[in-house]
Amino acid sequence: MLAPHMRVGLLGGSFNPAHEGHLHITRMCIRALGLDRVWWMVSPQNPLKEASGMAPLAERMASARAMAKDRRICVTDIETRLRTRYTFDTITTLKQRHREVNFVWLMGADNMIQFPKWERWRELANLVPIAVYPRPGYSIKARLSPAADTLRPSTLEISDARLLSRIDPPALMFLEGRESPLSATSIRAARLWPL
């Protein structure tokens, strides 16, 4: 349930499968940004990823629910229910429906590097504050990426992390903390999922 002025992080992904790394970065974002909730938005199909090797949505939702070991995490298939394909459209709709909620988009440093490939990425940056969490091998590259360069005038210091959700976009922040080496790709490669 959402209430006015709540601070809600939005973490989109395939969750193919969900793993301890998702839980780690979610808790990092909750602590750093003072979030009340984080939505794990399980994507029906990422437009930038191949459909082959993608487990059915129901399996990925079950994986995320099993891993969401924190009452502040809400696992949702909101993009399927809204019939949105792109993050810009999803967030536009959420902001229209929940005007008094303070949303923050959470993305990994690896996604920041490919952000210019996203549909309407500049408009998305003007729609919602963005927090970038560290990922092994990508954190420095993300800070030097073309998208980061474009958003540099709107980049906040880490000391202002708890203000991010209340700042009018564009607003970008690079979070700091322990990087989780876990990835869904490595879990699938080790044939640890699906079980």
N, C-alpha and C positions, 0 to 999 in steps of 0.2 A: 504494500500500500504506500502510495506517495502522498506526502503532505507539503504544503507551501514552504518554500525556502530550504527544502532538503537538498543536500549535496550528493548527487548521484553520478558515479563513474560508469561509463559505458565501455565495455570491453567486447568488441566484436571478434569473431573468429570461427574457424571450422570446428575446433575442439575435436580433432580427429586422431587420437582421443584427447579428452581433458586429462591433465596430469598435475603433479605437485608443483611444477613450474608456474602453472596458471594460478594456483593458490598462493604461491610465494609472491608473485608480482601484484596480485590483487591486494594482499595484506600490506605490501609496501606502499601501494597507492592510497589505501585507506588511511594509513598512518601519516604519510607525508602530506596529503591533501586535506585531511580531516573529513573524509567522505562518510556519509551516513549509510550508503548502500553502494554496491557495485552490481550492475546487471551483466551477466555473461550472456551476450546475444549470440546464440548459436546460429550461424549463417546457413541458409539452405544450400547455397553454392557460391563461393567466392568467385566473382567474375575474372579474377587474375590467376585462378588455380584450375588445374585440370580436374575434370569430374572423375576420371579413372582413379581408383584407389580411395575414393571418398566413401566412407561408410554411410549407410542410410541415416537420415536426420534423427529418427527415433533412437538409434543406437548412440549417436553422438550426444543427444539430449540426456540419455540415461547415464552416459559416461560423465557428463558435466554434473548432473545431480549427485552422483556418487562421490565426486571429488569436491563438491562445494561444501566443505566442512566448516562453514562459518555462517551464522544466521544473517549476516549482513550481505551475503551473496544471493542474488536472485537469478536463477537460470531461466532463460526465456527464448522462445522461438518467435519473437516479436516481428522479425522481418518476414517470416512465412505468413503470419497473421495479417500484417499490413500489406503484403504482396509488394514489398519494396526490394529492389535488387541492389541499389547503391546506397552507401552510407549517407550521402548527402540527403537522399529522399527519406531515409529512415529518421534521421535526426530532425529534419524539417517537420515531419509529422509529429514526432514526440514533443518538440518544442511548442507546436500549435496546440496539442492536447493537454500539455502540462506547463502552462505559461509561467507558473511561479516556482517551478523546480529548477535548481541550478545544476545543469548537466555539464560533465567534463568528458571529452573523448580521451580514452586511454589507448596508446599504441606503443608497440615495441620499436626500439631503435632500428630494427631491420625494416619495418614498415615505413618509417620516416624516410628512408633512402628511396623507396619506390613510391612515395606519396604523390609525386607528379603524374603517375600513371593512373591514379584514381579519378573516377568521374567527378568533374566539378570540384577538384581539390581546393582551389583557391577560395571558392564560395563556401566550402565546408569549413575552412579555416576562419572565415568571417562569421560563421554560424555558431560555433561552440569553442570554448577554450580547449586546448590540447595539452595533455601531459604525456611525455615520452619516457618510458621506463627502459633501463639499460638491458642490453642483450649481448652475450659474449661475441666479440669480433665485430660488433656493429656500433657500439656506443660513440666512439670518436668519429667514425665515418658519418653517423647521423648528424652530429653537430656541424659537420663540414658539407653536408649535402645541399643540393640546389634549393630544396624546400626550406631547409633551415636558414639558408642565406636570404631567401625571399621574406621569411618571417622574422628575421633578426631584429628589426625595429620593435617587434611586439613580443620579444622574448624576455621573460621575467627571471629574476635571480631565485635560486633555490630557497633563500630566506623568506620569500613571499609565497611559498607553496600553499599555505592554508588560505590565501586570498584568491587563488586561481579560479575557483568555482564562482566567485562573485564579480570577476572582472569581465567587462564587455569584450567580446572577441573583435579582432584577432588577439589571441593571447597564447603563448607557447611556453612550456617549461620542460627542461630536461631534468628528470629525477636522478638521484644518486642512491646507490645501495648495492648489495650483493647481487651478482648476476647468476641466474639459474642456468646451468648447462643443459637442462632438460628441454627436449623438443618433441613434438608429436611425430615428426619425420623420423627421428632416431628410434622412437618407441616402435613405430611401424616397421622400420628396417630390421630391428631385432626380433620381429615377429612376436612381440608381446601383446599386440592388439590387432584385430579383435580377438577376444578370448574364446 
